[in-house]
Amino acid sequence: MADHGLRERKKQATRQLISNVASGLFIQRGFEEVTVAEIAEAAGVSKMTVFNYFPRKEDLFLDRHADRLAELVSVVRSRPAGVSPIAALREHQHALLASGHPLSGAIAGGPGFWWVLSSSPALMARWYEQEREIADAFAEVFVAETGDAFRSRMVAGLLTTAITSVFSHAMGRILAGDDVEVVRREQVGVIDQAFNLVEHGVNDFPAATG
């Protein structure tokens, strides 16, 4: 048992090393300009080892997706009786922000990440693919609970959009030069706006004029 635990820790350490090295190179030079062979050499591992941990080059940079997906699904699936998915995910987003978690978007290191992501068509394609995977996972939970496939997919899509919009809004403000602490404070209201729209509907927004 102890040997198994040690092996797992070593594997996690190797995975994190490869990811850190890759992210550093991507931020320095851009995603498209760095090869997997260069990442392997800089990390002191073989190219095959890199692919053992990260089957796709894009996942070297977007390496938090599997953990993020599992956590979001757990938040929805394990919510207490009487608590809606909207309320559970709203609370989760506030907790990420309060703890300074990178997935809150309101962090000082965000601009480097966002520059690499937005400047690479391959990474953006994978980013949108990951969004679909989150929506699909939410929908699966809701269908199992309700048996209503259409409404489950609608609500899953809205919740996913709320989560990703909250993140990208904070990143965009920081990239534009807004003070990180100001963004972090005001992000509390952004989270509530996003989930209020999901909870109460868009109503007549934008209101008709004339």
C-alpha positions as CSV (number, residue, x, y, z in Angstrom):
1,M,0.0,0.0,0.0
2,A,2.8,2.4,0.9
3,D,4.6,1.6,-2.4
4,H,1.4,2.2,-4.3
5,G,1.0,5.6,-2.6
6,L,4.6,6.6,-3.4
7,R,4.2,5.6,-7.0
8,E,1.1,7.7,-7.3
9,R,2.8,10.7,-5.7
10,K,5.7,10.4,-8.1
11,K,3.3,10.2,-11.1
12,Q,1.5,13.3,-9.9
13,A,4.8,15.1,-9.4
14,T,6.0,14.1,-12.9
15,R,2.7,15.2,-14.4
16,Q,2.8,18.6,-12.7
17,L,6.5,19.1,-13.7
18,I,5.7,18.5,-17.4
19,S,2.6,20.8,-17.2
20,N,4.6,23.6,-15.5
21,V,7.4,23.4,-18.0
22,A,5.0,23.3,-20.9
23,S,3.0,26.3,-19.6
24,G,6.2,28.3,-19.1
25,L,7.3,27.7,-22.6
26,F,3.9,28.4,-24.1
27,I,3.7,31.8,-22.2
28,Q,7.2,32.7,-23.4
29,R,6.8,31.8,-27.0
30,G,3.1,30.9,-27.8
31,F,1.4,27.6,-28.0
32,E,2.0,27.0,-31.7
33,E,5.7,27.7,-31.5
34,V,6.6,25.1,-28.9
35,T,6.9,21.4,-29.8
36,V,6.2,18.4,-27.6
37,A,9.9,17.3,-28.2
38,E,11.1,20.6,-26.7
39,I,8.8,20.3,-23.7
40,A,10.1,16.7,-23.1
41,E,13.7,17.8,-23.3
42,A,13.1,20.8,-20.9
43,A,11.3,18.6,-18.4
44,G,14.0,15.9,-18.6
45,V,11.6,13.2,-19.8
46,S,11.0,11.3,-23.1
47,K,8.4,12.5,-25.6
48,M,6.5,9.2,-25.0
49,T,6.3,10.0,-21.3
50,V,4.7,13.4,-22.2
51,F,2.1,11.7,-24.3
52,N,1.5,9.1,-21.6
53,Y,0.4,11.9,-19.3
54,F,-1.1,14.2,-21.9
55,P,-2.5,12.4,-25.0
56,R,-3.1,15.8,-26.6
57,K,-0.8,18.7,-26.8
58,E,-3.6,21.1,-25.9
59,D,-4.1,19.3,-22.6
60,L,-0.6,20.2,-21.6
61,F,-1.9,23.8,-21.2
62,L,-5.5,23.1,-20.3
63,D,-4.4,20.5,-17.8
64,R,-7.0,21.3,-15.1
65,H,-10.0,20.2,-17.1
66,A,-10.3,16.7,-15.8
67,D,-10.2,17.8,-12.2
68,R,-12.5,20.8,-12.9
69,L,-15.0,18.6,-14.6
70,A,-15.0,16.0,-11.8
71,E,-15.4,18.8,-9.2
72,L,-18.3,20.5,-11.0
73,V,-20.2,17.3,-11.4
74,S,-19.6,16.4,-7.8
75,V,-20.9,19.8,-6.7
76,V,-24.2,19.1,-8.6
77,R,-24.5,15.4,-7.8
78,S,-23.7,15.6,-4.1
79,R,-25.7,18.8,-3.3
80,P,-27.9,18.5,-0.2
81,A,-31.6,17.7,-0.6
82,G,-33.6,20.8,-1.4
83,V,-30.6,22.7,-2.8
84,S,-30.9,23.5,-6.5
85,P,-28.0,22.9,-8.9
86,I,-28.0,26.7,-9.5
87,A,-27.6,27.4,-5.8
88,A,-24.9,24.8,-5.4
89,L,-22.8,26.0,-8.3
90,R,-23.3,29.7,-7.3
91,E,-21.8,28.8,-3.9
92,H,-19.0,26.9,-5.5
93,Q,-18.1,29.9,-7.7
94,H,-18.0,32.2,-4.7
95,A,-15.8,29.7,-2.9
96,L,-13.3,29.6,-5.8
97,L,-13.2,33.4,-5.8
98,A,-12.8,33.7,-2.0
99,S,-9.9,31.2,-2.0
100,G,-8.1,32.8,-4.9
101,H,-8.3,29.7,-7.0
102,P,-7.0,30.0,-10.6
103,L,-10.4,28.9,-12.0
104,S,-12.0,31.9,-10.5
105,G,-10.3,34.0,-13.2
106,A,-9.6,36.8,-10.8
107,I,-5.9,36.1,-10.3
108,A,-2.7,38.1,-11.1
109,G,-1.3,35.4,-13.4
110,G,-4.3,35.4,-15.6
111,P,-3.1,37.6,-18.5
112,G,-0.4,35.2,-19.5
113,F,-2.7,32.2,-19.6
114,W,-5.4,34.2,-21.5
115,W,-2.9,35.4,-24.1
116,V,-1.7,31.9,-24.8
117,L,-5.3,30.6,-25.0
118,S,-6.8,33.3,-27.1
119,S,-3.9,33.4,-29.6
120,S,-4.1,29.7,-30.5
121,P,-7.0,28.4,-32.6
122,A,-6.1,24.8,-31.5
123,L,-6.4,25.8,-27.8
124,M,-9.6,27.7,-28.3
125,A,-11.1,24.7,-30.1
126,R,-10.2,22.5,-27.2
127,W,-11.5,25.1,-24.7
128,Y,-14.9,25.1,-26.4
129,E,-14.8,21.3,-26.5
130,Q,-14.2,21.2,-22.8
131,E,-17.2,23.5,-22.3
132,R,-19.3,21.0,-24.2
133,E,-18.0,18.2,-22.0
134,I,-19.1,20.1,-18.9
135,A,-22.5,20.7,-20.3
136,D,-22.9,17.1,-21.3
137,A,-21.9,15.9,-17.8
138,F,-24.4,18.3,-16.2
139,A,-27.1,17.1,-18.6
140,E,-26.4,13.5,-17.7
141,V,-26.9,14.2,-14.0
142,F,-30.1,16.1,-14.6
143,V,-31.6,13.5,-17.0
144,A,-30.9,10.8,-14.4
145,E,-32.7,13.0,-11.8
146,T,-35.7,14.1,-13.9
147,G,-36.0,12.0,-17.0
148,D,-36.5,15.2,-19.0
149,A,-33.8,15.3,-21.7
150,F,-34.7,18.6,-23.3
151,R,-34.9,20.7,-20.1
152,S,-31.9,19.0,-18.7
153,R,-29.8,20.0,-21.7
154,M,-31.1,23.6,-21.7
155,V,-30.3,24.0,-18.0
156,A,-27.0,22.3,-18.4
157,G,-26.0,24.7,-21.2
158,L,-27.1,27.8,-19.3
159,L,-25.2,26.7,-16.2
160,T,-22.1,26.0,-18.2
161,T,-22.3,29.4,-19.9
162,A,-22.6,31.1,-16.5
163,I,-19.5,29.4,-15.2
164,T,-17.4,30.1,-18.3
165,S,-18.7,33.7,-18.6
166,V,-17.8,34.5,-15.0
167,F,-14.3,33.2,-15.6
168,S,-13.7,35.0,-18.9
169,H,-15.2,38.2,-17.6
170,A,-12.6,38.4,-14.8
171,M,-9.7,37.4,-17.2
172,G,-10.8,40.0,-19.7
173,R,-10.8,42.8,-17.2
174,I,-7.4,41.9,-15.8
175,L,-6.0,41.6,-19.3
176,A,-7.4,45.1,-20.1
177,G,-5.4,46.5,-17.2
178,D,-7.9,46.6,-14.3
179,D,-6.5,46.2,-10.8
180,V,-6.7,42.6,-9.7
181,E,-8.1,43.5,-6.2
182,V,-10.8,45.6,-7.7
183,V,-11.8,42.8,-10.1
184,R,-11.8,40.3,-7.3
185,R,-14.1,42.5,-5.2
186,E,-16.5,43.3,-8.0
187,Q,-16.5,39.7,-9.2
188,V,-18.8,38.8,-6.3
189,G,-21.5,40.8,-8.0
190,V,-20.7,39.3,-11.4
191,I,-21.2,35.8,-10.1
192,D,-24.6,36.7,-8.6
193,Q,-25.6,38.4,-11.9
194,A,-24.7,35.4,-13.9
195,F,-26.6,32.9,-11.7
196,N,-29.5,35.3,-11.2
197,L,-30.0,35.3,-15.0
198,V,-30.0,31.5,-15.0
199,E,-32.3,31.2,-12.0
200,H,-34.9,33.9,-13.0
201,G,-34.5,33.9,-16.8
202,V,-33.6,36.7,-19.1
203,N,-37.2,38.1,-19.1
204,D,-37.4,41.0,-21.6
205,F,-33.6,41.7,-21.8
206,P,-32.8,43.6,-23.9
207,A,-35.9,45.6,-23.3
208,A,-37.8,46.7,-26.4
209,T,-37.4,50.4,-27.2
210,G,-39.2,52.9,-29.3
